[in-house]
Structures are given as C-alpha cells and as structure tokens.
Amino acid sequence: MNATLIAVALSLVSAAAYASAAVAQARLAGRTEPDAGFLRLLGCGAWWSAVGLNAGGALLHVAALKYGPLTLVQPLGALTLVAAVPLGARVAGRRVTGIEWRGTILTLLGLAALLMTTGGTAPHETLSLPEALAVGVATMAVVAGLSRPGARPGLRHAAASGITSGVASALTQTLTVAVTDRTGPLLTWRLVIVALLVSAFAMGGLLLSQTAYRGGLGAPLAVVTLANPVAAAVIGVALLGERLQGGTIGLVPALLGTVAAVRGVILLSRAQAETSALTALDTAGPRGGAGSASRVVAGNRGQLDQPMFGPELGRAPVGGP
C-alpha cells in the first residue's frame, strides 16, 4: 500500500481515538464530584477507557509519522475536532449546530486541498544531533518569550503549547525513522538526546495548554490546533527536505486549503466553547449549583486540546505530537 495512504489511514483512526477519549473525559468530568481525588479515578472504568483511547491515539500518530511527512500528518490532527462534533452531539442527545456544520465542512475541504499538495513519500531524512539541539534551543527561546508576563497570557501560552507539541512531533518522527531504519547500535547520543527532548516538549506542551485554558477554551484551542502543524511543517520544510507537489503552482491550493482549514478550526473551537458553557448551565441546576458549573467548565477545558504527539502522549491539544 502507498505510504501516503497508510499515513492518512493511521491519522484518521488516531483522530477518532482522540475524539472518543475527549468525549468520554468530558462526560466523566460532568459526573465527578468536585472533591473526587485521583485515587477515585483509578477505580473508574470510564477513566481507564479514556486513558486507553488517548494512548492508542498517540501510538497511531507516531506510526503515521513513520509513513507520512510532517506537512501531511500534523494538519490531519485537526480531524480530532471534526470527529468530536458528531460524537459529542450524540452523547449529549442534541443535533449538530449550524456553526459546527460550517466548521466541519471548511476544515475537511481545507485538509483535502492540503492533502493534494503535500509530498507523497515516506520520510527518510532525520534531524542530525546539531539540528535537533538547534531546534530545541530555538523552541525554548520562543516559549520563554511567549510565556513572559503581559497581555493575553491565554493566547500566548496556547501558541507556546502548539509550538512545543509540533516540535515534539517532528523530533518523534526523527526518533521513529532512525530506530526503525537503522542497522547499527540502538543507543547513540543522538537518539538519547532526541528522546529526552521529545519527553520535555511533550510534557511542556501539556502544561502550557492547561495554563492557556484557564481563561476559556475557544480561542486558545484554535491557536493550539493551528500552531502545532505550522511548527512541525516549518521543521519539515526547512530541515527535512519536505516539499509541496506542483512547486510554486502548488502553493495556490495549499494556501487556499490552509485558509479554509483555519476558518473551520476557529468555528469548531468557538462552537466547542459555547457547548461547554451550555453544558455547565444545564448541569448547574438546583442540585449542582454554581460550583457544579465551574467544575464542568474546568473539566471540559482540557478535553479537546491538540494531541501532543498527536497531537502527544497525553491529552494535550488536538493534532498530534
């Protein structure tokens, strides 16, 4: 089977797994008491199901990075938002809203345009040790700048989360390709350092996303979802030799697809924020009170964030490491 088809298929299943986990976590957050501790979650079958789906989505995303370029696999992480729309509506017993339909259609059309322009070969180039270290240092400098005190901390932390998650995916691809294609010793300084950088950026992306969502879900979620593939694509094009099909002419459908996908993600993120608020109001009845509303909103804030590697080995943002 063509490597591109394998990468797309794995990305689709990964997005479905992440979306299912997000919906399951949202339902669990709505049923969990405010004072319920982590040990209580360990005895909850629904929580373990969500953990399993998240882990499966992350593994599938890593496998997709083996067969497809970053410019293809990372944008498909936005499908997590698309898949979560009908799943969330079905679980909530409601119909998909007009804004959700528009966001879904625009995202799918945009991703389809990008799919036609991305390279179709399995990745073979990997980052050298100096390149990996340079990427790591540059990423830490950007994150430090975005994390400084100032206005709009939610959006800046969201951008930092998406960037670190995208970089984690790029480094994960280097690690995966190097390990599966090599015939020499498995443990080298390059692979050990890349593995450490992957772990650091994956965890950093998760923590930054949680900080970003303190002020609301909609806009930060859109920023995370979009910054992730952009950061990965920059590394793929600048350092890994990835190119668009069709040369300069291929830029036209790629740019149009990007604009459509960006608009679709923004609409879906806005719809997700509105749905979270409505869920909180419905839950905060005579029995729930204001504390219940706060609990549901807080529980939903971290659900549809881009998978760190995928993507991201935890429930981080939508898209992938």
Disulfide bonds with the S-S distance in Angstrom:
none
